[in-house]
Amino acid sequence: MTTVNSKIYGLTDKERKLYTKDGFFIRRDAYSLAEVDALSDRVDTLIAKVETSEVLNPEQKQIILKKNSSAKIMTGPDSLNSLFRIHMFSNMVREHIRDRRRLDVATVLVGEDLFCPNDLYFLKPAGTGHPIAWHQDSWYFTNTYETGDGAPIEYASIGTWLAIDDARVDNGCLWIIPKSHKQGVIDHEDAGITEALSVKRQAVVVEEMEQHAVPVEVSKGTLVFFNNALLHCSTPDQSNDFRRAYIVHYMKSTIRHTGSGTAGHRQKILDLGWGTPEAYICGQQMPGCVQTTPEEESMNWDKALGRTLTEEDIRILLSVDMTS
């Protein structure tokens, strides 16, 4: 069991007030350029392993790699929109999302017992990166998870957003509507442009709300913490530069599966025998709530550096009830 005994990266009074008032706050230079490069290099390696694998079939590759339909090349990071739940495949990535620079804040705002419901690595290649429509992460989570006391999911979760590249308006930076988290989850409707999202829905944002939107222009290595009910979107990459970001969500271990969100990406992962889509982070796992594959049983494709993936690499034996 991982325990967070001290909060050397805990919140300042100003950050706590900003999180409550605006629904987000920013920590610039949270990670060094070398640390960010190490993470992005590992992701690039995983992309290459998946693309060249002879033991993963095309459908399995598609579950991991979300293609960019506007890409000018067919392989590599420049051909992709996103990767979902890369924590399942890399011990390095799992250690990264347990880093105290993220975790100290999450445990203060959410609790000492946490799991990761999903992580997302978004890629916006130069000139072809797609926009992502207005949405609230809480809307997606409520289809899969529920709190034991019936409280809104955003009170038992938090999102973090790491800039892998400098993010600017011209290369498709994040946009947010400050204070929008206070209205709770709003209706989402069909949206054809949100192909980078697992469900093609967008929030119904009226013009009066959108007038308050602000761009989150930040440098590489910046970490943004946000309430999962905060309305956010991103614009197309119209520059000559990449714009990548790594998003990690944390949830209280008292959260349960609703049973209605088993379709789609999560169910495909369960059917493949890749382990639980969720990852253990710290503290205790609660009986009757979300259970996760133990670290020692999780896949670790880092071990395949320098060689191709084998059948043994892509199958694990589960010791947890994935329906909890």
C-alpha positions in Angstrom: 0.0 0.0 0.0 1.3 3.4 -0.9 1.0 6.0 1.8 1.4 9.8 1.4 2.9 10.8 4.8 3.6 14.5 4.0 2.5 17.1 1.6 5.7 18.8 0.4 3.8 19.7 -2.8 0.5 20.5 -1.0 -1.7 23.4 -1.8 -1.0 27.0 -0.9 -3.8 29.1 0.4 -4.0 30.9 -2.9 -4.2 27.7 -4.9 -7.0 26.4 -2.7 -9.0 29.6 -3.1 -8.5 29.5 -6.9 -9.6 25.9 -7.1 -12.7 26.6 -5.1 -13.5 29.9 -6.9 -12.5 29.3 -10.5 -12.3 25.5 -10.6 -8.6 25.3 -11.6 -5.1 26.5 -10.8 -1.8 26.4 -12.6 1.7 25.3 -11.5 4.3 26.5 -13.9 7.6 24.6 -14.3 6.2 21.7 -12.2 8.3 19.3 -14.3 11.7 19.9 -15.8 12.2 19.7 -19.6 14.2 16.6 -19.2 11.5 14.9 -17.2 8.9 15.8 -19.8 11.1 14.6 -22.6 11.7 11.2 -20.8 7.9 10.7 -20.6 7.2 11.7 -24.2 10.1 9.5 -25.4 8.6 6.5 -23.6 5.2 7.2 -25.1 6.8 7.4 -28.6 8.5 4.1 -27.9 5.2 2.5 -26.9 3.5 3.9 -30.0 6.2 2.2 -32.2 5.9 -1.1 -30.3 2.2 -1.1 -30.9 2.4 -0.2 -34.6 5.1 -2.8 -35.3 3.7 -5.6 -33.1 2.9 -8.9 -34.8 1.0 -10.2 -31.8 -1.5 -7.3 -31.6 -4.2 -7.5 -34.2 -5.5 -4.3 -36.0 -8.5 -4.0 -33.7 -6.3 -4.2 -30.6 -4.0 -1.6 -32.1 -6.9 0.7 -32.8 -8.1 0.5 -29.2 -4.7 1.9 -28.0 -3.9 4.3 -30.9 -6.6 6.8 -32.0 -5.7 7.9 -35.5 -5.8 11.4 -36.8 -7.9 11.4 -40.0 -6.2 14.5 -41.3 -2.6 13.2 -40.8 -0.3 13.5 -43.7 1.7 10.4 -42.7 0.5 7.0 -41.7 2.7 6.0 -38.7 4.2 7.5 -35.6 3.0 10.3 -33.2 2.3 12.6 -36.1 -0.4 10.2 -37.3 -2.4 10.1 -34.0 -5.0 12.0 -32.1 -4.6 10.3 -28.7 -3.8 7.3 -26.6 -6.1 6.1 -23.9 -5.1 4.5 -20.6 -1.4 4.2 -21.4 -0.8 3.5 -17.6 -1.9 -0.1 -18.4 1.2 -0.8 -20.5 4.1 1.0 -18.7 5.4 0.8 -15.2 7.3 4.1 -15.9 4.0 5.8 -16.7 2.3 4.4 -13.5 5.2 5.7 -11.4 4.8 9.1 -13.1 1.1 9.3 -12.2 2.0 8.5 -8.6 4.6 11.3 -8.5 4.0 13.5 -5.5 3.9 16.7 -7.5 0.5 15.4 -8.7 -0.4 13.2 -5.8 0.1 15.6 -2.9 -2.5 17.9 -4.3 -4.9 15.1 -5.2 -4.8 13.6 -1.7 -5.4 17.0 -0.1 -8.4 17.8 -2.3 -9.9 14.3 -2.8 -8.5 11.9 -0.1 -5.8 9.6 0.9 -7.3 6.5 -0.9 -7.2 6.9 -4.6 -7.3 5.1 -8.0 -6.8 6.4 -11.5 -9.9 5.9 -13.7 -8.1 6.8 -16.9 -5.3 8.8 -18.4 -5.1 10.3 -21.8 -2.2 11.4 -24.0 -3.4 13.9 -26.5 -1.4 14.7 -29.7 -2.0 17.6 -31.9 0.4 17.3 -34.9 1.4 20.6 -36.6 -1.3 21.8 -38.9 -3.6 18.8 -38.5 -4.4 18.6 -34.8 -8.2 18.3 -34.2 -10.3 20.5 -31.9 -12.0 19.0 -28.9 -15.5 20.4 -28.2 -16.7 21.9 -24.9 -17.2 19.2 -22.3 -17.1 18.2 -18.7 -15.1 15.1 -17.6 -17.7 14.6 -14.9 -20.4 14.0 -17.6 -18.4 11.0 -19.0 -17.5 9.7 -15.5 -21.2 9.6 -14.4 -21.9 7.0 -17.0 -19.4 4.6 -15.5 -18.9 5.6 -11.8 -21.0 6.6 -8.8 -20.2 7.8 -5.3 -21.3 5.8 -2.4 -23.1 8.7 -0.8 -24.7 10.0 -4.0 -22.6 13.2 -4.0 -21.5 14.6 -7.4 -18.5 12.8 -8.8 -16.4 16.0 -9.0 -16.3 16.1 -5.2 -14.6 12.7 -5.2 -12.2 13.2 -8.2 -9.7 15.7 -9.7 -8.1 16.1 -13.1 -4.5 17.1 -13.9 -3.2 18.3 -17.2 0.6 18.3 -18.1 2.0 20.3 -21.0 4.3 18.1 -23.0 4.9 21.1 -25.4 4.4 24.8 -25.1 0.7 25.4 -25.4 -0.5 28.5 -27.3 -3.6 29.7 -29.0 -2.2 29.0 -32.4 -1.2 25.4 -31.7 -4.5 24.4 -30.0 -4.1 25.2 -26.3 -6.7 24.3 -23.7 -9.6 26.8 -23.1 -11.6 26.9 -19.9 -14.7 28.7 -18.6 -13.7 29.8 -15.0 -16.3 29.2 -12.3 -18.3 26.9 -14.7 -17.8 24.0 -12.3 -20.2 25.6 -9.9 -23.3 24.9 -12.0 -22.7 21.1 -11.9 -22.9 18.8 -14.8 -24.9 20.2 -17.8 -26.5 18.5 -20.8 -24.2 17.1 -23.5 -25.3 16.5 -27.1 -24.0 14.7 -30.2 -20.9 16.4 -31.7 -19.3 15.0 -34.8 -16.0 16.9 -34.4 -15.0 15.3 -31.1 -13.4 12.1 -32.6 -10.6 12.3 -30.0 -13.1 11.7 -27.2 -14.3 8.2 -26.4 -17.9 9.3 -26.6 -18.9 11.8 -29.3 -20.7 14.3 -27.1 -20.2 18.0 -26.3 -21.6 20.2 -23.6 -24.4 22.6 -24.5 -22.6 25.9 -23.9 -24.6 29.0 -24.6 -22.9 32.1 -26.1 -23.1 34.0 -22.8 -21.1 31.3 -21.1 -18.5 31.1 -23.9 -17.8 34.8 -23.7 -16.1 34.1 -20.4 -13.7 31.5 -21.8 -10.0 32.0 -21.4 -7.0 30.3 -23.1 -4.6 28.4 -20.9 -1.3 29.3 -22.6 1.5 27.6 -20.7 5.0 26.4 -21.2 6.3 22.9 -21.4 6.3 21.2 -18.0 3.4 23.2 -16.6 0.8 21.3 -14.6 -2.9 22.3 -14.4 -5.2 21.0 -11.7 -8.9 21.2 -12.5 -12.3 20.3 -11.1 -13.9 17.6 -13.2 -17.1 19.7 -13.7 -15.1 22.6 -15.2 -16.1 23.2 -18.8 -13.1 23.0 -21.1 -12.2 22.5 -24.8 -9.3 23.0 -27.2 -8.9 24.5 -30.6 -7.2 23.1 -33.8 -3.4 23.2 -34.1 -2.9 25.7 -36.9 0.9 26.2 -36.2 4.0 24.4 -37.3 4.6 22.9 -33.9 3.3 19.9 -32.0 1.0 20.4 -29.1 0.8 17.4 -26.8 -0.6 17.0 -23.3 -0.9 14.3 -20.7 -4.1 14.1 -18.6 -4.5 12.0 -15.5 -7.6 11.7 -13.3 -7.7 10.6 -9.7 -10.8 9.3 -7.8 -11.7 8.3 -4.3 -11.5 4.6 -3.6 -15.1 4.7 -2.3 -16.4 5.1 -5.8 -18.3 2.2 -7.4 -19.1 1.1 -11.0 -22.6 2.0 -12.0 -22.9 -1.1 -14.2 -24.3 1.0 -17.1 -20.9 2.2 -18.4 -19.5 -1.2 -19.2 -19.8 -0.7 -23.0 -17.2 0.9 -25.2 -13.5 1.3 -24.5 -13.6 0.0 -20.9 -15.4 -3.2 -21.8 -13.1 -3.8 -24.8 -10.1 -3.7 -22.4 -11.8 -6.1 -20.0 -12.6 -8.5 -22.8 -9.0 -8.5 -24.0 -7.6 -9.6 -20.6 -5.3 -6.6 -20.2 -6.3 -6.1 -16.6 -8.5 -3.5 -15.1 -8.8 -0.2 -17.0 -8.3 1.6 -13.7 -5.0 1.7 -11.8 -4.2 1.6 -8.1 -2.6 4.9 -6.8 -2.4 5.0 -3.1 -4.1 4.1 0.2 -6.7 1.4 0.6 -9.1 -0.2 -1.9 -12.6 -0.4 -0.4 -14.7 -3.6 -0.5 -17.6 -3.4 -3.0 -15.9 -0.4 -4.8 -13.6 -0.2 -7.8 -10.8 -2.8 -7.6 -7.6 -2.7 -9.6 -5.0 -5.1 -10.9 -2.1 -5.3 -8.5 1.1 -3.7 -9.7 3.0 -7.0 -9.7 0.4 -8.4 -12.1 0.1 -5.4 -14.4 1.4 -5.3 -17.9 4.8 -3.6 -18.3 5.9 -3.2 -21.9 8.9 -1.3 -20.7 10.5 -4.7 -20.3 10.2 -5.1 -24.1 12.5 -2.2 -24.9 14.9 -3.4 -27.5 12.7 -6.3 -28.7 9.2 -6.9 -30.1 6.2 -7.6 -28.0 5.4 -11.3 -27.3 2.1 -13.0 -26.5 3.3 -13.2 -22.9 3.6 -9.4 -22.7 0.0 -8.8 -23.7 -1.8 -11.2 -21.4 -2.1 -11.2 -17.6 -3.8 -13.4 -15.1 -6.3 -11.4 -13.0 -6.8 -11.8 -9.2 -9.4 -9.1 -8.8 -13.1 -8.9 -9.5 -13.3 -6.4 -12.4 -17.0 -6.0 -12.0 -16.8 -4.5 -8.4 
